[in-house]
Amino acid sequence: MVNAYILIQTEVGKAASVAAEIAKIPGVASSEDVTGPYDVIVRAEAENVDELGRLVVAKVQNVNGITRTLTCPVVHLES
């Protein structure tokens, strides 16, 4: 299982509607509108990196109002 945070910038005034639309996408564990340099932060889950890529490119990035995404896969570092 691959988990990732997707940081999203939206058009002005679109954060809430983008977060709500993304929350409906299968594979999205959570979708929150936030303040700061990004407007929405999404936690996504996929079986592998390829599936994660398809989720981001084919589904998340197609939501109306998104201007930019940054995908940050979660890593588990062990010492």
N, CA, C and O atoms as a Maestro MAE file, in Angstrom:
{
 s_m_m2io_version
 :::
 2.0.0
}

f_m_ct {
 s_m_title
 :::
 protein
 m_atom[316] {
  # First column is atom index #
  i_m_mmod_type
  r_m_x_coord
  r_m_y_coord
  r_m_z_coord
  i_m_residue_number
  s_m_chain_name
  s_m_pdb_residue_name
  s_m_pdb_atom_name
  i_m_atomic_number
  :::
  1 25 0.845 -1.186 0.000 1 A "MET " " N  " 7
  2 3 0.000 0.000 0.000 1 A "MET " " CA " 6
  3 2 0.886 1.243 0.000 1 A "MET " " C  " 6
  4 15 1.852 1.326 0.758 1 A "MET " " O  " 8
  5 25 0.552 2.200 -0.849 2 A "VAL " " N  " 7
  6 3 1.262 3.478 -0.933 2 A "VAL " " CA " 6
  7 2 0.307 4.571 -0.459 2 A "VAL " " C  " 6
  8 15 -0.832 4.658 -0.916 2 A "VAL " " O  " 8
  9 25 0.785 5.390 0.452 3 A "ASN " " N  " 7
  10 3 0.027 6.545 0.918 3 A "ASN " " CA " 6
  11 2 0.749 7.798 0.469 3 A "ASN " " C  " 6
  12 15 1.974 7.809 0.346 3 A "ASN " " O  " 8
  13 25 -0.010 8.852 0.224 4 A "ALA " " N  " 7
  14 3 0.603 10.113 -0.194 4 A "ALA " " CA " 6
  15 2 -0.269 11.279 0.232 4 A "ALA " " C  " 6
  16 15 -1.484 11.153 0.383 4 A "ALA " " O  " 8
  17 25 0.384 12.415 0.420 5 A "TYR " " N  " 7
  18 3 -0.320 13.677 0.592 5 A "TYR " " CA " 6
  19 2 -0.252 14.396 -0.739 5 A "TYR " " C  " 6
  20 15 0.808 14.451 -1.364 5 A "TYR " " O  " 8
  21 25 -1.362 14.945 -1.175 6 A "ILE " " N  " 7
  22 3 -1.404 15.732 -2.409 6 A "ILE " " CA " 6
  23 2 -1.724 17.163 -1.994 6 A "ILE " " C  " 6
  24 15 -2.794 17.443 -1.455 6 A "ILE " " O  " 8
  25 25 -0.783 18.061 -2.255 7 A "LEU " " N  " 7
  26 3 -0.950 19.468 -1.922 7 A "LEU " " CA " 6
  27 2 -1.473 20.171 -3.160 7 A "LEU " " C  " 6
  28 15 -0.897 20.042 -4.240 7 A "LEU " " O  " 8
  29 25 -2.551 20.907 -3.011 8 A "ILE " " N  " 7
  30 3 -3.252 21.448 -4.170 8 A "ILE " " CA " 6
  31 2 -3.428 22.956 -4.052 8 A "ILE " " C  " 6
  32 15 -3.819 23.470 -3.004 8 A "ILE " " O  " 8
  33 25 -3.133 23.652 -5.142 9 A "GLN " " N  " 7
  34 3 -3.466 25.064 -5.268 9 A "GLN " " CA " 6
  35 2 -4.676 25.163 -6.183 9 A "GLN " " C  " 6
  36 15 -4.784 24.446 -7.178 9 A "GLN " " O  " 8
  37 25 -5.585 26.067 -5.829 10 A "THR " " N  " 7
  38 3 -6.817 26.214 -6.606 10 A "THR " " CA " 6
  39 2 -6.985 27.650 -7.092 10 A "THR " " C  " 6
  40 15 -6.260 28.555 -6.679 10 A "THR " " O  " 8
  41 25 -7.935 27.829 -7.955 11 A "GLU " " N  " 7
  42 3 -8.345 29.169 -8.346 11 A "GLU " " CA " 6
  43 2 -8.937 29.852 -7.111 11 A "GLU " " C  " 6
  44 15 -9.426 29.180 -6.203 11 A "GLU " " O  " 8
  45 25 -8.894 31.172 -7.076 12 A "VAL " " N  " 7
  46 3 -9.410 31.930 -5.948 12 A "VAL " " CA " 6
  47 2 -10.882 31.583 -5.701 12 A "VAL " " C  " 6
  48 15 -11.701 31.600 -6.620 12 A "VAL " " O  " 8
  49 25 -11.200 31.269 -4.443 13 A "GLY " " N  " 7
  50 3 -12.574 30.976 -4.064 13 A "GLY " " CA " 6
  51 2 -13.046 29.572 -4.359 13 A "GLY " " C  " 6
  52 15 -14.224 29.271 -4.162 13 A "GLY " " O  " 8
  53 25 -12.157 28.689 -4.830 14 A "LYS " " N  " 7
  54 3 -12.568 27.338 -5.225 14 A "LYS " " CA " 6
  55 2 -12.160 26.243 -4.238 14 A "LYS " " C  " 6
  56 15 -12.499 25.080 -4.453 14 A "LYS " " O  " 8
  57 25 -11.442 26.579 -3.162 15 A "ALA " " N  " 7
  58 3 -10.880 25.555 -2.280 15 A "ALA " " CA " 6
  59 2 -11.947 24.623 -1.713 15 A "ALA " " C  " 6
  60 15 -11.787 23.403 -1.766 15 A "ALA " " O  " 8
  61 25 -13.019 25.170 -1.179 16 A "ALA " " N  " 7
  62 3 -14.041 24.333 -0.551 16 A "ALA " " CA " 6
  63 2 -14.697 23.391 -1.552 16 A "ALA " " C  " 6
  64 15 -14.905 22.216 -1.249 16 A "ALA " " O  " 8
  65 25 -15.025 23.890 -2.733 17 A "SER " " N  " 7
  66 3 -15.679 23.034 -3.727 17 A "SER " " CA " 6
  67 2 -14.716 21.984 -4.271 17 A "SER " " C  " 6
  68 15 -15.127 20.853 -4.530 17 A "SER " " O  " 8
  69 25 -13.444 22.336 -4.449 18 A "VAL " " N  " 7
  70 3 -12.442 21.363 -4.899 18 A "VAL " " CA " 6
  71 2 -12.272 20.266 -3.849 18 A "VAL " " C  " 6
  72 15 -12.258 19.083 -4.189 18 A "VAL " " O  " 8
  73 25 -12.144 20.647 -2.581 19 A "ALA " " N  " 7
  74 3 -11.976 19.651 -1.510 19 A "ALA " " CA " 6
  75 2 -13.176 18.710 -1.448 19 A "ALA " " C  " 6
  76 15 -13.004 17.503 -1.279 19 A "ALA " " O  " 8
  77 25 -14.372 19.240 -1.581 20 A "ALA " " N  " 7
  78 3 -15.579 18.410 -1.536 20 A "ALA " " CA " 6
  79 2 -15.642 17.448 -2.717 20 A "ALA " " C  " 6
  80 15 -16.012 16.287 -2.546 20 A "ALA " " O  " 8
  81 25 -15.289 17.912 -3.904 21 A "GLU " " N  " 7
  82 3 -15.318 17.057 -5.096 21 A "GLU " " CA " 6
  83 2 -14.266 15.951 -5.010 21 A "GLU " " C  " 6
  84 15 -14.543 14.803 -5.360 21 A "GLU " " O  " 8
  85 25 -13.069 16.290 -4.546 22 A "ILE " " N  " 7
  86 3 -12.002 15.300 -4.432 22 A "ILE " " CA " 6
  87 2 -12.348 14.246 -3.390 22 A "ILE " " C  " 6
  88 15 -11.984 13.081 -3.552 22 A "ILE " " O  " 8
  89 25 -13.039 14.630 -2.331 23 A "ALA " " N  " 7
  90 3 -13.404 13.683 -1.273 23 A "ALA " " CA " 6
  91 2 -14.250 12.527 -1.800 23 A "ALA " " C  " 6
  92 15 -14.285 11.461 -1.185 23 A "ALA " " O  " 8
  93 25 -14.927 12.722 -2.921 24 A "LYS " " N  " 7
  94 3 -15.783 11.686 -3.515 24 A "LYS " " CA " 6
  95 2 -15.002 10.654 -4.330 24 A "LYS " " C  " 6
  96 15 -15.558 9.622 -4.707 24 A "LYS " " O  " 8
  97 25 -13.725 10.916 -4.606 25 A "ILE " " N  " 7
  98 3 -12.937 10.045 -5.484 25 A "ILE " " CA " 6
  99 2 -12.470 8.810 -4.714 25 A "ILE " " C  " 6
  100 15 -11.900 8.946 -3.631 25 A "ILE " " O  " 8
  101 25 -12.699 7.608 -5.251 26 A "PRO " " N  " 7
  102 3 -12.192 6.400 -4.605 26 A "PRO " " CA " 6
  103 2 -10.663 6.452 -4.489 26 A "PRO " " C  " 6
  104 15 -9.975 6.818 -5.442 26 A "PRO " " O  " 8
  105 25 -10.148 6.090 -3.336 27 A "GLY " " N  " 7
  106 3 -8.718 6.160 -3.085 27 A "GLY " " CA " 6
  107 2 -8.322 7.376 -2.270 27 A "GLY " " C  " 6
  108 15 -7.192 7.467 -1.791 27 A "GLY " " O  " 8
  109 25 -9.258 8.317 -2.109 28 A "VAL " " N  " 7
  110 3 -9.004 9.503 -1.291 28 A "VAL " " CA " 6
  111 2 -9.493 9.211 0.121 28 A "VAL " " C  " 6
  112 15 -10.679 8.970 0.344 28 A "VAL " " O  " 8
  113 25 -8.552 9.235 1.078 29 A "ALA " " N  " 7
  114 3 -8.883 8.968 2.475 29 A "ALA " " CA " 6
  115 2 -9.426 10.218 3.158 29 A "ALA " " C  " 6
  116 15 -10.326 10.131 3.993 29 A "ALA " " O  " 8
  117 25 -8.881 11.379 2.806 30 A "SER " " N  " 7
  118 3 -9.376 12.641 3.360 30 A "SER " " CA " 6
  119 2 -9.035 13.772 2.405 30 A "SER " " C  " 6
  120 15 -8.091 13.686 1.620 30 A "SER " " O  " 8
  121 25 -9.822 14.829 2.490 31 A "SER " " N  " 7
  122 3 -9.628 16.005 1.649 31 A "SER " " CA " 6
  123 2 -10.075 17.214 2.450 31 A "SER " " C  " 6
  124 15 -11.248 17.334 2.804 31 A "SER " " O  " 8
  125 25 -9.139 18.110 2.737 32 A "GLU " " N  " 7
  126 3 -9.424 19.258 3.600 32 A "GLU " " CA " 6
  127 2 -9.004 20.553 2.922 32 A "GLU " " C  " 6
  128 15 -7.935 20.620 2.315 32 A "GLU " " O  " 8
  129 25 -9.844 21.584 3.023 33 A "ASP " " N  " 7
  130 3 -9.403 22.902 2.580 33 A "ASP " " CA " 6
  131 2 -8.664 23.546 3.758 33 A "ASP " " C  " 6
  132 15 -9.104 23.463 4.905 33 A "ASP " " O  " 8
  133 25 -7.538 24.186 3.451 34 A "VAL " " N  " 7
  134 3 -6.636 24.718 4.469 34 A "VAL " " CA " 6
  135 2 -6.194 26.138 4.078 34 A "VAL " " C  " 6
  136 15 -6.480 26.611 2.978 34 A "VAL " " O  " 8
  137 25 -5.493 26.801 5.001 35 A "THR " " N  " 7
  138 3 -4.892 28.091 4.686 35 A "THR " " CA " 6
  139 2 -3.400 27.904 4.513 35 A "THR " " C  " 6
  140 15 -2.846 26.890 4.937 35 A "THR " " O  " 8
  141 25 -2.749 28.864 3.899 36 A "GLY " " N  " 7
  142 3 -1.309 28.785 3.667 36 A "GLY " " CA " 6
  143 2 -1.011 28.757 2.182 36 A "GLY " " C  " 6
  144 15 -1.834 29.175 1.368 36 A "GLY " " O  " 8
  145 25 0.181 28.259 1.828 37 A "PRO " " N  " 7
  146 3 0.577 28.272 0.418 37 A "PRO " " CA " 6
  147 2 -0.240 27.310 -0.451 37 A "PRO " " C  " 6
  148 15 -0.291 27.464 -1.671 37 A "PRO " " O  " 8
  149 25 -0.875 26.323 0.177 38 A "TYR " " N  " 7
  150 3 -1.748 25.403 -0.554 38 A "TYR " " CA " 6
  151 2 -3.162 25.601 -0.061 38 A "TYR " " C  " 6
  152 15 -3.378 26.040 1.069 38 A "TYR " " O  " 8
  153 25 -4.125 25.278 -0.903 39 A "ASP " " N  " 7
  154 3 -5.529 25.509 -0.584 39 A "ASP " " CA " 6
  155 2 -6.260 24.252 -0.124 39 A "ASP " " C  " 6
  156 15 -7.232 24.328 0.627 39 A "ASP " " O  " 8
  157 25 -5.781 23.092 -0.582 40 A "VAL " " N  " 7
  158 3 -6.390 21.810 -0.235 40 A "VAL " " CA " 6
  159 2 -5.270 20.814 0.013 40 A "VAL " " C  " 6
  160 15 -4.278 20.791 -0.716 40 A "VAL " " O  " 8
  161 25 -5.429 19.987 1.050 41 A "ILE " " N  " 7
  162 3 -4.500 18.879 1.293 41 A "ILE " " CA " 6
  163 2 -5.309 17.590 1.303 41 A "ILE " " C  " 6
  164 15 -6.316 17.470 2.001 41 A "ILE " " O  " 8
  165 25 -4.843 16.632 0.513 42 A "VAL " " N  " 7
  166 3 -5.524 15.354 0.335 42 A "VAL " " CA " 6
  167 2 -4.616 14.238 0.826 42 A "VAL " " C  " 6
  168 15 -3.408 14.270 0.592 42 A "VAL " " O  " 8
  169 25 -5.188 13.255 1.503 43 A "ARG " " N  " 7
  170 3 -4.459 12.029 1.830 43 A "ARG " " CA " 6
  171 2 -5.039 10.948 0.928 43 A "ARG " " C  " 6
  172 15 -6.240 10.678 0.952 43 A "ARG " " O  " 8
  173 25 -4.166 10.332 0.131 44 A "ALA " " N  " 7
  174 3 -4.602 9.327 -0.834 44 A "ALA " " CA " 6
  175 2 -3.950 7.984 -0.528 44 A "ALA " " C  " 6
  176 15 -2.860 7.924 0.040 44 A "ALA " " O  " 8
  177 25 -4.628 6.921 -0.910 45 A "GLU " " N  " 7
  178 3 -4.136 5.558 -0.734 45 A "GLU " " CA " 6
  179 2 -4.252 4.817 -2.059 45 A "GLU " " C  " 6
  180 15 -5.249 4.943 -2.770 45 A "GLU " " O  " 8
  181 25 -3.217 4.042 -2.382 46 A "ALA " " N  " 7
  182 3 -3.231 3.245 -3.612 46 A "ALA " " CA " 6
  183 2 -2.451 1.961 -3.375 46 A "ALA " " C  " 6
  184 15 -1.647 1.876 -2.447 46 A "ALA " " O  " 8
  185 25 -2.689 0.975 -4.210 47 A "GLU " " N  " 7
  186 3 -1.998 -0.309 -4.074 47 A "GLU " " CA " 6
  187 2 -0.517 -0.205 -4.408 47 A "GLU " " C  " 6
  188 15 0.304 -0.905 -3.814 47 A "GLU " " O  " 8
  189 25 -0.162 0.679 -5.371 48 A "ASN " " N  " 7
  190 3 1.239 0.835 -5.764 48 A "ASN " " CA " 6
  191 2 1.443 2.231 -6.347 48 A "ASN " " C  " 6
  192 15 0.491 3.000 -6.483 48 A "ASN " " O  " 8
  193 25 2.672 2.546 -6.686 49 A "VAL " " N  " 7
  194 3 3.003 3.886 -7.188 49 A "VAL " " CA " 6
  195 2 2.307 4.166 -8.520 49 A "VAL " " C  " 6
  196 15 1.863 5.289 -8.757 49 A "VAL " " O  " 8
  197 25 2.207 3.171 -9.381 50 A "ASP " " N  " 7
  198 3 1.533 3.379 -10.671 50 A "ASP " " CA " 6
  199 2 0.069 3.744 -10.470 50 A "ASP " " C  " 6
  200 15 -0.446 4.648 -11.128 50 A "ASP " " O  " 8
  201 25 -0.606 3.035 -9.555 51 A "GLU " " N  " 7
  202 3 -2.007 3.337 -9.275 51 A "GLU " " CA " 6
  203 2 -2.141 4.738 -8.659 51 A "GLU " " C  " 6
  204 15 -3.088 5.466 -8.956 51 A "GLU " " O  " 8
  205 25 -1.198 5.099 -7.812 52 A "LEU " " N  " 7
  206 3 -1.206 6.446 -7.236 52 A "LEU " " CA " 6
  207 2 -1.083 7.489 -8.342 52 A "LEU " " C  " 6
  208 15 -1.805 8.485 -8.338 52 A "LEU " " O  " 8
  209 25 -0.186 7.269 -9.273 53 A "GLY " " N  " 7
  210 3 -0.017 8.188 -10.394 53 A "GLY " " CA " 6
  211 2 -1.282 8.329 -11.214 53 A "GLY " " C  " 6
  212 15 -1.648 9.436 -11.610 53 A "GLY " " O  " 8
  213 25 -1.953 7.219 -11.472 54 A "ARG " " N  " 7
  214 3 -3.209 7.264 -12.233 54 A "ARG " " CA " 6
  215 2 -4.282 8.027 -11.453 54 A "ARG " " C  " 6
  216 15 -5.055 8.788 -12.034 54 A "ARG " " O  " 8
  217 25 -4.323 7.819 -10.136 55 A "LEU " " N  " 7
  218 3 -5.286 8.525 -9.300 55 A "LEU " " CA " 6
  219 2 -5.077 10.037 -9.401 55 A "LEU " " C  " 6
  220 15 -6.032 10.795 -9.571 55 A "LEU " " O  " 8
  221 25 -3.821 10.463 -9.294 56 A "VAL " " N  " 7
  222 3 -3.527 11.896 -9.319 56 A "VAL " " CA " 6
  223 2 -3.779 12.482 -10.708 56 A "VAL " " C  " 6
  224 15 -4.475 13.489 -10.835 56 A "VAL " " O  " 8
  225 25 -3.230 11.871 -11.731 57 A "VAL " " N  " 7
  226 3 -3.300 12.445 -13.082 57 A "VAL " " CA " 6
  227 2 -4.694 12.302 -13.697 57 A "VAL " " C  " 6
  228 15 -5.209 13.259 -14.275 57 A "VAL " " O  " 8
  229 25 -5.295 11.151 -13.585 58 A "ALA " " N  " 7
  230 3 -6.557 10.903 -14.282 58 A "ALA " " CA " 6
  231 2 -7.782 11.379 -13.504 58 A "ALA " " C  " 6
  232 15 -8.818 11.667 -14.102 58 A "ALA " " O  " 8
  233 25 -7.675 11.466 -12.178 59 A "LYS " " N  " 7
  234 3 -8.868 11.814 -11.403 59 A "LYS " " CA " 6
  235 2 -8.722 13.141 -10.666 59 A "LYS " " C  " 6
  236 15 -9.512 14.060 -10.882 59 A "LYS " " O  " 8
  237 25 -7.729 13.246 -9.809 60 A "VAL " " N  " 7
  238 3 -7.601 14.464 -8.995 60 A "VAL " " CA " 6
  239 2 -7.354 15.685 -9.873 60 A "VAL " " C  " 6
  240 15 -8.037 16.697 -9.713 60 A "VAL " " O  " 8
  241 25 -6.406 15.618 -10.787 61 A "GLN " " N  " 7
  242 3 -6.069 16.787 -11.597 61 A "GLN " " CA " 6
  243 2 -7.180 17.190 -12.563 61 A "GLN " " C  " 6
  244 15 -7.136 18.283 -13.128 61 A "GLN " " O  " 8
  245 25 -8.165 16.332 -12.760 62 A "ASN " " N  " 7
  246 3 -9.286 16.669 -13.642 62 A "ASN " " CA " 6
  247 2 -10.396 17.429 -12.933 62 A "ASN " " C  " 6
  248 15 -11.365 17.837 -13.573 62 A "ASN " " O  " 8
  249 25 -10.277 17.628 -11.625 63 A "VAL " " N  " 7
  250 3 -11.295 18.378 -10.889 63 A "VAL " " CA " 6
  251 2 -11.198 19.851 -11.284 63 A "VAL " " C  " 6
  252 15 -10.114 20.433 -11.292 63 A "VAL " " O  " 8
  253 25 -12.327 20.433 -11.606 64 A "ASN " " N  " 7
  254 3 -12.384 21.831 -12.034 64 A "ASN " " CA " 6
  255 2 -11.937 22.762 -10.898 64 A "ASN " " C  " 6
  256 15 -12.373 22.606 -9.758 64 A "ASN " " O  " 8
  257 25 -11.073 23.722 -11.212 65 A "GLY " " N  " 7
  258 3 -10.638 24.716 -10.246 65 A "GLY " " CA " 6
  259 2 -9.226 24.510 -9.734 65 A "GLY " " C  " 6
  260 15 -8.698 25.374 -9.034 65 A "GLY " " O  " 8
  261 25 -8.597 23.385 -10.064 66 A "ILE " " N  " 7
  262 3 -7.232 23.117 -9.621 66 A "ILE " " CA " 6
  263 2 -6.243 23.787 -10.572 66 A "ILE " " C  " 6
  264 15 -6.383 23.697 -11.792 66 A "ILE " " O  " 8
  265 25 -5.246 24.458 -10.003 67 A "THR " " N  " 7
  266 3 -4.215 25.074 -10.835 67 A "THR " " CA " 6
  267 2 -2.882 24.341 -10.748 67 A "THR " " C  " 6
  268 15 -2.096 24.382 -11.694 67 A "THR " " O  " 8
  269 25 -2.610 23.662 -9.613 68 A "ARG " " N  " 7
  270 3 -1.332 22.962 -9.460 68 A "ARG " " CA " 6
  271 2 -1.448 21.915 -8.357 68 A "ARG " " C  " 6
  272 15 -2.152 22.118 -7.368 68 A "ARG " " O  " 8
  273 25 -0.740 20.779 -8.540 69 A "THR " " N  " 7
  274 3 -0.668 19.761 -7.496 69 A "THR " " CA " 6
  275 2 0.781 19.404 -7.219 69 A "THR " " C  " 6
  276 15 1.649 19.535 -8.083 69 A "THR " " O  " 8
  277 25 1.023 18.951 -6.001 70 A "LEU " " N  " 7
  278 3 2.323 18.434 -5.599 70 A "LEU " " CA " 6
  279 2 2.053 17.168 -4.800 70 A "LEU " " C  " 6
  280 15 1.422 17.223 -3.744 70 A "LEU " " O  " 8
  281 25 2.529 16.026 -5.295 71 A "THR " " N  " 7
  282 3 2.274 14.745 -4.636 71 A "THR " " CA " 6
  283 2 3.481 14.368 -3.794 71 A "THR " " C  " 6
  284 15 4.614 14.367 -4.277 71 A "THR " " O  " 8
  285 25 3.227 14.046 -2.527 72 A "CYS " " N  " 7
  286 3 4.281 13.704 -1.564 72 A "CYS " " CA " 6
  287 2 4.014 12.314 -1.010 72 A "CYS " " C  " 6
  288 15 3.248 12.169 -0.058 72 A "CYS " " O  " 8
  289 25 4.639 11.277 -1.597 73 A "PRO " " N  " 7
  290 3 4.443 9.918 -1.072 73 A "PRO " " CA " 6
  291 2 5.000 9.808 0.342 73 A "PRO " " C  " 6
  292 15 6.029 10.399 0.668 73 A "PRO " " O  " 8
  293 25 4.308 9.048 1.167 74 A "VAL " " N  " 7
  294 3 4.747 8.806 2.540 74 A "VAL " " CA " 6
  295 2 5.805 7.713 2.524 74 A "VAL " " C  " 6
  296 15 5.628 6.678 1.881 74 A "VAL " " O  " 8
  297 25 6.907 7.948 3.233 75 A "VAL " " N  " 7
  298 3 7.948 6.942 3.364 75 A "VAL " " CA " 6
  299 2 8.071 6.549 4.829 75 A "VAL " " C  " 6
  300 15 7.768 7.342 5.721 75 A "VAL " " O  " 8
  301 25 8.508 5.351 5.067 76 A "HIS " " N  " 7
  302 3 8.699 4.868 6.433 76 A "HIS " " CA " 6
  303 2 10.183 4.580 6.613 76 A "HIS " " C  " 6
  304 15 10.672 3.517 6.232 76 A "HIS " " O  " 8
  305 25 10.887 5.536 7.194 77 A "LEU " " N  " 7
  306 3 12.331 5.422 7.387 77 A "LEU " " CA " 6
  307 2 12.612 4.693 8.703 77 A "LEU " " C  " 6
  308 15 12.100 5.059 9.761 77 A "LEU " " O  " 8
  309 25 13.415 3.681 8.606 78 A "GLU " " N  " 7
  310 3 13.806 2.936 9.797 78 A "GLU " " CA " 6
  311 2 15.302 3.124 10.010 78 A "GLU " " C  " 6
  312 15 16.086 3.100 9.061 78 A "GLU " " O  " 8
  313 25 15.681 3.308 11.256 79 A "SER " " N  " 7
  314 3 17.107 3.487 11.525 79 A "SER " " CA " 6
  315 2 17.782 2.199 11.904 79 A "SER " " C  " 6
  316 15 18.986 2.186 12.161 79 A "SER " " O  " 8
  :::
 }
 m_bond[315] {
  # First column is bond index #
  i_m_from
  i_m_to
  i_m_order
  :::
  1 1 2 1
  2 2 3 1
  3 3 4 2
  4 3 5 1
  5 5 6 1
  6 6 7 1
  7 7 8 2
  8 7 9 1
  9 9 10 1
  10 10 11 1
  11 11 12 2
  12 11 13 1
  13 13 14 1
  14 14 15 1
  15 15 16 2
  16 15 17 1
  17 17 18 1
  18 18 19 1
  19 19 20 2
  20 19 21 1
  21 21 22 1
  22 22 23 1
  23 23 24 2
  24 23 25 1
  25 25 26 1
  26 26 27 1
  27 27 28 2
  28 27 29 1
  29 29 30 1
  30 30 31 1
  31 31 32 2
  32 31 33 1
  33 33 34 1
  34 34 35 1
  35 35 36 2
  36 35 37 1
  37 37 38 1
  38 38 39 1
  39 39 40 2
  40 39 41 1
  41 41 42 1
  42 42 43 1
  43 43 44 2
  44 43 45 1
  45 45 46 1
  46 46 47 1
  47 47 48 2
  48 47 49 1
  49 49 50 1
  50 50 51 1
  51 51 52 2
  52 51 53 1
  53 53 54 1
  54 54 55 1
  55 55 56 2
  56 55 57 1
  57 57 58 1
  58 58 59 1
  59 59 60 2
  60 59 61 1
  61 61 62 1
  62 62 63 1
  63 63 64 2
  64 63 65 1
  65 65 66 1
  66 66 67 1
  67 67 68 2
  68 67 69 1
  69 69 70 1
  70 70 71 1
  71 71 72 2
  72 71 73 1
  73 73 74 1
  74 74 75 1
  75 75 76 2
  76 75 77 1
  77 77 78 1
  78 78 79 1
  79 79 80 2
  80 79 81 1
  81 81 82 1
  82 82 83 1
  83 83 84 2
  84 83 85 1
  85 85 86 1
  86 86 87 1
  87 87 88 2
  88 87 89 1
  89 89 90 1
  90 90 91 1
  91 91 92 2
  92 91 93 1
  93 93 94 1
  94 94 95 1
  95 95 96 2
  96 95 97 1
  97 97 98 1
  98 98 99 1
  99 99 100 2
  100 99 101 1
  101 101 102 1
  102 102 103 1
  103 103 104 2
  104 103 105 1
  105 105 106 1
  106 106 107 1
  107 107 108 2
  108 107 109 1
  109 109 110 1
  110 110 111 1
  111 111 112 2
  112 111 113 1
  113 113 114 1
  114 114 115 1
  115 115 116 2
  116 115 117 1
  117 117 118 1
  118 118 119 1
  119 119 120 2
  120 119 121 1
  121 121 122 1
  122 122 123 1
  123 123 124 2
  124 123 125 1
  125 125 126 1
  126 126 127 1
  127 127 128 2
  128 127 129 1
  129 129 130 1
  130 130 131 1
  131 131 132 2
  132 131 133 1
  133 133 134 1
  134 134 135 1
  135 135 136 2
  136 135 137 1
  137 137 138 1
  138 138 139 1
  139 139 140 2
  140 139 141 1
  141 141 142 1
  142 142 143 1
  143 143 144 2
  144 143 145 1
  145 145 146 1
  146 146 147 1
  147 147 148 2
  148 147 149 1
  149 149 150 1
  150 150 151 1
  151 151 152 2
  152 151 153 1
  153 153 154 1
  154 154 155 1
  155 155 156 2
  156 155 157 1
  157 157 158 1
  158 158 159 1
  159 159 160 2
  160 159 161 1
  161 161 162 1
  162 162 163 1
  163 163 164 2
  164 163 165 1
  165 165 166 1
  166 166 167 1
  167 167 168 2
  168 167 169 1
  169 169 170 1
  170 170 171 1
  171 171 172 2
  172 171 173 1
  173 173 174 1
  174 174 175 1
  175 175 176 2
  176 175 177 1
  177 177 178 1
  178 178 179 1
  179 179 180 2
  180 179 181 1
  181 181 182 1
  182 182 183 1
  183 183 184 2
  184 183 185 1
  185 185 186 1
  186 186 187 1
  187 187 188 2
  188 187 189 1
  189 189 190 1
  190 190 191 1
  191 191 192 2
  192 191 193 1
  193 193 194 1
  194 194 195 1
  195 195 196 2
  196 195 197 1
  197 197 198 1
  198 198 199 1
  199 199 200 2
  200 199 201 1
  201 201 202 1
  202 202 203 1
  203 203 204 2
  204 203 205 1
  205 205 206 1
  206 206 207 1
  207 207 208 2
  208 207 209 1
  209 209 210 1
  210 210 211 1
  211 211 212 2
  212 211 213 1
  213 213 214 1
  214 214 215 1
  215 215 216 2
  216 215 217 1
  217 217 218 1
  218 218 219 1
  219 219 220 2
  220 219 221 1
  221 221 222 1
  222 222 223 1
  223 223 224 2
  224 223 225 1
  225 225 226 1
  226 226 227 1
  227 227 228 2
  228 227 229 1
  229 229 230 1
  230 230 231 1
  231 231 232 2
  232 231 233 1
  233 233 234 1
  234 234 235 1
  235 235 236 2
  236 235 237 1
  237 237 238 1
  238 238 239 1
  239 239 240 2
  240 239 241 1
  241 241 242 1
  242 242 243 1
  243 243 244 2
  244 243 245 1
  245 245 246 1
  246 246 247 1
  247 247 248 2
  248 247 249 1
  249 249 250 1
  250 250 251 1
  251 251 252 2
  252 251 253 1
  253 253 254 1
  254 254 255 1
  255 255 256 2
  256 255 257 1
  257 257 258 1
  258 258 259 1
  259 259 260 2
  260 259 261 1
  261 261 262 1
  262 262 263 1
  263 263 264 2
  264 263 265 1
  265 265 266 1
  266 266 267 1
  267 267 268 2
  268 267 269 1
  269 269 270 1
  270 270 271 1
  271 271 272 2
  272 271 273 1
  273 273 274 1
  274 274 275 1
  275 275 276 2
  276 275 277 1
  277 277 278 1
  278 278 279 1
  279 279 280 2
  280 279 281 1
  281 281 282 1
  282 282 283 1
  283 283 284 2
  284 283 285 1
  285 285 286 1
  286 286 287 1
  287 287 288 2
  288 287 289 1
  289 289 290 1
  290 290 291 1
  291 291 292 2
  292 291 293 1
  293 293 294 1
  294 294 295 1
  295 295 296 2
  296 295 297 1
  297 297 298 1
  298 298 299 1
  299 299 300 2
  300 299 301 1
  301 301 302 1
  302 302 303 1
  303 303 304 2
  304 303 305 1
  305 305 306 1
  306 306 307 1
  307 307 308 2
  308 307 309 1
  309 309 310 1
  310 310 311 1
  311 311 312 2
  312 311 313 1
  313 313 314 1
  314 314 315 1
  315 315 316 2
  :::
 }
}
